[in-house]
Amino acid sequence: MDTQNGNNYVKEVGKPKARFSELGFRFLAFSLTLVAAILVGVDKQTKIVAIPVVSTLPPLNVPVTAKFHYFSAFVYFVVVNAIACAYAIISLVLTLATRGGSKGGLALMITTLDLVMVALLSSGSGATGAIGLMGMHGNSHVQWKKVCNVFGKFCHQVLAGLVLSVLGSVAFLLLVVISARNFQKKHM
Amino acid sequence: MDTQNGNNYVKEVGKPKARFSELGFRFLAFSLTLVAAILVGVDKQTKIVAIPVVSTLPPLNVPVTAKFHYFSAFVYFVVVNAIACAYAIISLVLTLATRGGSKGGLALMITTLDLVMVALLSSGSGATGAIGLMGMHGNSHVQWKKVCNVFGKFCHQVLAGLVLSVLGSVAFLLLVVISARNFQKKHM
């Protein structure tokens, strides 16, 4: 009976703190992925580039625009961040609705979906990081020239979105760890 | 007392199956990430490419080689798959050593590291997928030409490694879900 009471005491003391952490991380994940999706989704830069046409005439000044949807990696990034953002707000509402903390199949579903968000956001960040790095440095082996020297503002905005998205995936990762830690506490 | 006995019965019956699944998924994750790292890590293709030098002379036939380490995304892919592979075998040994299933801090550490592997492998797959897609289709907006029409075998080998790595990350993801499910079973 003493042990049982002790366990109940741990559960009662531990719950509000764990619940506060969960709500906090869900709100953080929502905000970070929302801003990341917006930052990359509205990213656009137009520059006047001098293009030589005939050697005897001065070069033509042509406006060239960089948009996020020119790169499938950036489109994927916006889509996964939008999915994660929508899921974060839905799971936040569900967590608030089940006031004492979700149980049974719902809790398992939320933990599994948190995990899927970690995977989706990580793959989106990996894809955007790879294309962003290529845009910054280029690759001489395949003659892919760097473009960030021309579209600096565009690249910096993608970089800002990338950092926020990585932080968002860390928030989802911590949510899964919190579930695992709660399990540990209840069995120790 | 009846309920307690019932719970013990569930634990006794449930354990071997869950343990078998865990060992199976760890071995699967090890094999998949090992083969993925090797496939991309040894990927190399040399092709004779005709390069025109002077318009009055026939083009020069120059051997051009594609290697995985020309692309930082592929290097990252090999590194994360090697890390995941090494971790999978270490965690497999640890799971076998703690015969009744790991408990306490060790179990939490293993679940957290499984989760980190999901994130690392997903980011590696995202990066490789983005560069692979660029190699297959190119991008007219930034004048990055496709290269897979020349280095077909090289690209197909990367694609095979990518598929295996994604399956490896799914194996780690299922390992985390198994932990969460075990927790659910013990609390239902």
Interface residues (C-beta under 8 A of the other chain):
Chain A: A66 Y70 F71 S72 A73 Y76 K103 G104 G105 A107 L108 T111 T112 L115 V116 V118 A119 L120 S122 S123 G124 S125 G126 A127 T128 G129 A130 I131 L133 M134 G135 N139 H141 V142 Q143 W144 K145 V147 S169 L173 V176 V177 S179 A180 R181 F183 Q184 K186 H187 M188
Chain B: A66 Y70 F71 S72 A73 Y76 K103 G104 G105 A107 L108 T111 T112 L115 V116 V118 A119 L120 S122 S123 G124 S125 G126 A127 T128 G129 A130 I131 L133 M134 G135 N139 H141 V142 Q143 W144 K145 V147 S169 L173 V176 V177 S179 A180 R181 F183 Q184 K186 H187 M188
